[in-house]
């Protein structure tokens, strides 16, 4: 029976933690209850121009919690032929 060494276990855990996180998408900014530092949430509320979507980012840690910033970014998706 093989035993798992501490460096092997640590590297496995780091690989799992380093995987990219998918951005969540909600219809309204009020639906965001908890926002973590560095978390990105896409909000499709129609406040951005055509072809863009609002991105809400947990950008900075303050004494009162995580500071939210938002900006319009290009909407990525499959391109459709016309």
N, C-alpha and C positions, 0 to 999 in steps of 0.2 A: 504494500500500500504506500502511495506517495504522499508526502506531506507538503503543504503549501507554505512557502517561506514568506516572511513578512514583506520583503521587497516585491515579490510577485503579487501578493495580495494588494499592496499599496498601488502598484501600477495598474491593476485591474480596476480598482476604485477610481483612480484618476481618469482612466479612459471612459468610464461610465459618466463621470461628472463633466467631462470635457465635450460631450456630444452636444451639438447645436440644439437650442430650444426653439420650437416653432412659436411664432407669434399668434396669440389668440385674436379672434375677431368678434366684436360685439356690435350691436346696432345703435347703442347709445352710451355716451360717456358715463352716465349715471349708473350703468350696469357694472362698472368697475368698482368692486368693494375693497379689495386689498391689492396694492401695487407694490411689488418688491423692487429693490434697487437693481437697475439694469434691465428690468422686464419691459418688453414692448408689447403693446396691445393695439390692434388696428380697429378703428371705429368708423363704421360706415353710416354716418348720420346725414350725409348730403351737404356738409358745411364746406367741403373742398371743391375746387373746380372739377370739371369733367376729366376723367382719366387719372384722378388722384384720390387718395384715401388718407384720413387723419391717422397719425401714429402718436399714441400717448406713451411716453417713456418715463420710467421711474429714474430720474436723472441724478438726484443728490440727496444725501441723508441730512436731515435737519433735526433740531431738538423736538419738533412737533411731528416728525415722521418723514416719509419719503416725498420729495418734491416732484410734482408732475410737470412735464413740459410736453407740448404738442406741436406738431407741424404737419403740413401736407406733403406726402411723398407720392411718387408715381405708383399707380396701381399695377402690380405685377400679376401676370396670369397668362393664360394661353392666348396667343394672337389669333384672331379670327379673320378668315378671308371674306372679302366682300365682292 
